[in-house]
């Protein structure tokens, strides 16, 4: 049996208990069991249980978080599912099949040793906002008709989880190490941007865009602890050499 116990399905402020129940059913169809609900505790669980049918155990074990940021704590990859593009959003979006391949090739086909992965879905009315997009490492876009592009929440969950399940059945790959998690990526990114700042790299613009840029790349690369340490040492040395030259 394929183990997806390291993958979290995160729903941002869902509005309908009925939709949450349908998400549970879609998840269980594909072997996913970890549901996170972020930004609200006001979910009609009784109504959700009706549409969840035989997947109500996912409701019982759901983790409620105050924000998407809290739901992403401890993850090594976080993907925002959104069809929207814009200046304050990601530089590019993966297709579901490409994301599934990245999940399995970078972080294995399951198991807690691979590190946690979060797949984040926006609410039924407005989707994900710019802030929640920004704090995720990558974006995934489900192609749909321009005439009616918005997908039902549970349908979107079904498509993404199906692609991961299907590819896991074919490949069953798993890495032999745990990539650094979100907090370690933040620490590495903060150190690198601080080194760049010390040599005057950000004299014209601030470092926020560069921090997001580095963070996204490092997460997709699934860096080991050793690789992260070496990157940090390289930038520290660059900063030191520049200081001595001055």
C-alpha positions as CSV (number, residue, x, y, z in Angstrom):
1,X,0.0,0.0,0.0
2,X,1.3,3.5,-0.9
3,X,2.0,5.7,2.1
4,X,1.1,9.3,1.8
5,X,1.3,10.0,5.5
6,X,3.8,12.8,4.9
7,X,1.4,14.8,2.7
8,X,-1.0,17.4,4.1
9,X,-4.1,18.7,2.3
10,X,-4.6,22.3,3.5
11,X,-7.9,24.1,3.0
12,X,-7.7,27.8,3.5
13,X,-10.9,29.1,5.2
14,X,-13.4,26.8,3.5
15,X,-16.9,28.2,3.5
16,X,-19.0,25.1,3.1
17,X,-19.2,22.0,5.3
18,X,-20.5,20.1,2.3
19,X,-17.4,20.9,0.3
20,X,-15.1,19.9,3.2
21,X,-16.9,16.5,3.4
22,X,-16.5,16.0,-0.4
23,X,-12.8,16.8,0.0
24,X,-12.5,14.1,2.6
25,X,-14.0,11.6,0.2
26,X,-11.7,12.7,-2.6
27,X,-8.7,12.4,-0.4
28,X,-9.6,8.9,0.9
29,X,-10.2,7.7,-2.7
30,X,-6.5,8.3,-3.4
31,X,-5.1,7.2,-0.1
32,X,-4.6,10.6,1.6
33,X,-5.5,11.0,5.2
34,X,-4.1,14.3,6.6
35,X,-6.5,17.2,6.4
36,X,-5.6,20.6,7.7
37,X,-8.1,23.4,7.9
38,X,-6.6,26.9,8.1
39,X,-8.1,30.3,9.1
40,X,-11.4,29.1,10.5
41,X,-12.9,26.8,13.1
42,X,-16.4,27.5,11.9
43,X,-17.0,24.4,9.8
44,X,-20.3,22.6,9.8
45,X,-18.9,19.2,10.7
46,X,-22.3,17.5,10.8
47,X,-23.0,18.6,7.2
48,X,-19.5,17.7,6.2
49,X,-20.0,14.2,7.6
50,X,-23.0,13.7,5.3
51,X,-21.0,14.2,2.1
52,X,-17.8,12.5,3.5
53,X,-19.8,9.3,3.8
54,X,-17.2,6.6,4.7
55,X,-14.4,9.2,5.0
56,X,-15.6,10.9,8.1
57,X,-12.6,9.6,10.0
58,X,-10.6,12.3,8.2
59,X,-12.9,14.9,9.7
60,X,-12.3,13.5,13.1
61,X,-8.6,13.8,12.8
62,X,-8.5,17.1,11.0
63,X,-6.0,19.7,12.3
64,X,-7.3,23.2,12.7
65,X,-4.8,26.1,12.3
66,X,-5.2,29.8,12.8
67,X,-3.5,30.5,9.4
68,X,-2.0,28.9,6.4
69,X,1.4,29.9,7.7
70,X,0.8,27.8,10.8
71,X,-0.4,24.9,8.7
72,X,2.9,25.0,6.8
73,X,5.2,24.7,9.8
74,X,7.6,21.8,9.5
75,X,7.0,21.2,5.8
76,X,9.8,20.8,3.2
77,X,7.6,21.6,0.2
78,X,4.4,23.7,0.0
79,X,2.4,24.1,-3.1
80,X,-0.4,26.7,-3.7
81,X,-3.1,25.5,-6.1
82,X,-4.3,28.5,-8.1
83,X,-5.1,29.4,-11.7
84,X,-4.4,33.1,-11.2
85,X,-1.2,34.8,-12.2
86,X,0.1,38.2,-11.4
87,X,3.0,40.4,-10.4
88,X,2.8,39.4,-6.7
89,X,2.3,35.7,-7.5
90,X,4.8,33.0,-8.5
91,X,7.1,33.3,-11.5
92,X,5.6,30.2,-13.0
93,X,3.1,27.4,-12.3
94,X,3.5,23.7,-12.6
95,X,0.9,21.4,-14.2
96,X,-0.5,18.7,-11.8
97,X,1.4,15.9,-13.5
98,X,4.7,17.9,-13.2
99,X,4.0,18.6,-9.5
100,X,3.3,14.9,-8.9
101,X,6.6,14.0,-10.4
102,X,8.4,16.6,-8.3
103,X,6.8,15.3,-5.1
104,X,7.8,11.8,-5.7
105,X,11.3,12.4,-7.2
106,X,12.3,15.0,-4.6
107,X,10.6,13.8,-1.5
108,X,9.7,10.1,-2.1
109,X,6.5,8.3,-2.3
110,X,5.6,8.6,1.3
111,X,6.8,8.1,4.9
112,X,7.7,10.7,7.5
113,X,11.5,10.4,6.8
114,X,10.9,12.3,3.6
115,X,9.6,15.4,5.3
116,X,6.1,16.8,5.1
117,X,4.6,18.2,2.0
118,X,1.6,20.7,2.1
119,X,-0.8,21.1,-0.8
120,X,-2.8,24.3,-0.2
121,X,-6.2,25.1,-1.7
122,X,-8.0,28.4,-1.4
123,X,-11.6,28.9,-0.4
124,X,-14.5,28.5,-2.7
125,X,-15.2,32.2,-3.2
126,X,-11.9,34.0,-3.6
127,X,-9.2,31.3,-3.8
128,X,-5.8,32.0,-2.3
129,X,-4.7,35.6,-1.6
130,X,-1.3,37.0,-2.5
131,X,0.2,36.5,1.0
132,X,-0.7,32.8,1.1
133,X,0.6,32.3,-2.4
134,X,3.9,34.0,-1.4
135,X,4.5,31.8,1.6
136,X,4.2,28.6,-0.4
137,X,7.3,27.4,-2.3
138,X,5.7,26.8,-5.6
139,X,2.4,27.1,-7.5
140,X,0.3,24.5,-9.4
141,X,-2.3,25.4,-12.0
142,X,-5.0,23.0,-13.2
143,X,-5.9,23.8,-16.8
144,X,-9.5,24.6,-17.4
145,X,-11.8,26.4,-19.9
146,X,-11.5,30.2,-20.2
147,X,-15.3,30.3,-20.3
148,X,-15.7,28.7,-16.9
149,X,-12.3,28.3,-15.3
150,X,-13.2,27.9,-11.6
151,X,-13.2,24.3,-10.3
152,X,-15.2,23.0,-7.4
153,X,-12.9,22.6,-4.3
154,X,-13.2,18.8,-4.0
155,X,-12.7,18.4,-7.8
156,X,-9.4,20.3,-7.5
157,X,-8.3,18.1,-4.6
158,X,-9.3,15.0,-6.5
159,X,-7.2,16.0,-9.6
160,X,-4.1,16.8,-7.7
161,X,-4.2,13.7,-5.4
162,X,-5.1,11.5,-8.4
163,X,-2.0,12.6,-10.2
164,X,0.3,11.9,-7.2
165,X,-1.4,8.5,-6.6
166,X,-1.1,7.4,-10.2
167,X,2.5,8.4,-10.5
168,X,3.4,6.8,-7.2
169,X,1.9,3.5,-8.4
170,X,4.1,3.6,-11.5
171,X,7.3,4.7,-9.9
172,X,7.3,4.2,-6.1
173,X,10.5,6.2,-5.7
174,X,11.7,7.4,-2.3
175,X,14.7,9.4,-1.3
176,X,17.2,8.2,1.3
177,X,17.4,11.5,3.2
178,X,15.1,14.1,4.6
179,X,15.2,17.5,2.8
180,X,15.5,20.5,5.0
181,X,12.2,21.8,6.3
182,X,10.5,25.2,6.0
183,X,12.1,26.6,9.1
184,X,15.6,25.5,8.0
185,X,14.9,27.0,4.6
186,X,13.9,30.3,6.2
187,X,17.1,30.3,8.3
188,X,19.3,29.6,5.2
189,X,17.5,32.3,3.2
190,X,17.8,34.8,6.0
191,X,21.6,34.1,6.3
192,X,22.2,34.4,2.5
193,X,20.2,37.7,2.2
194,X,22.0,39.1,5.2
195,X,25.4,38.3,3.6
196,X,24.2,39.9,0.3
197,X,23.0,42.9,2.3
198,X,26.3,43.3,4.0
199,X,28.1,43.8,0.7
200,X,25.5,46.4,-0.5
201,X,23.5,44.2,-2.8
202,X,20.2,45.7,-1.7
203,X,21.1,49.4,-1.9
204,X,18.3,50.2,-4.3
205,X,15.6,47.6,-3.5
206,X,14.8,45.7,-0.3
207,X,15.5,42.0,0.2
208,X,11.9,40.7,0.4
209,X,11.6,39.6,-3.3
210,X,15.0,38.0,-3.2
211,X,14.1,36.1,0.0
212,X,11.0,34.6,-1.7
213,X,13.0,33.8,-4.8
214,X,15.7,31.9,-2.9
215,X,13.1,30.2,-0.6
216,X,11.1,28.8,-3.5
217,X,14.2,27.5,-5.3
218,X,15.7,25.9,-2.2
219,X,12.4,24.1,-1.4
220,X,12.0,22.8,-4.9
221,X,15.6,21.6,-4.9
222,X,15.0,19.5,-1.7
223,X,18.3,20.4,-0.2
224,X,20.0,18.1,2.3
225,X,21.3,19.5,5.5
226,X,24.9,19.2,4.2
227,X,24.0,21.1,1.0
228,X,22.3,23.8,2.9
229,X,25.4,24.2,5.2
230,X,27.7,24.4,2.2
231,X,25.6,27.1,0.5
232,X,25.5,29.1,3.7
233,X,29.3,28.9,4.0
234,X,29.8,30.0,0.4
235,X,27.8,33.2,0.9
236,X,29.4,33.9,4.2
237,X,32.8,33.6,2.6
238,X,31.7,35.9,-0.3
239,X,30.6,38.5,2.3
240,X,33.9,38.2,4.2
241,X,36.0,38.5,1.1
242,X,34.1,41.6,0.0
243,X,34.5,43.2,3.5
244,X,38.2,42.6,3.4
245,X,38.5,44.1,0.0
246,X,36.7,47.3,1.2
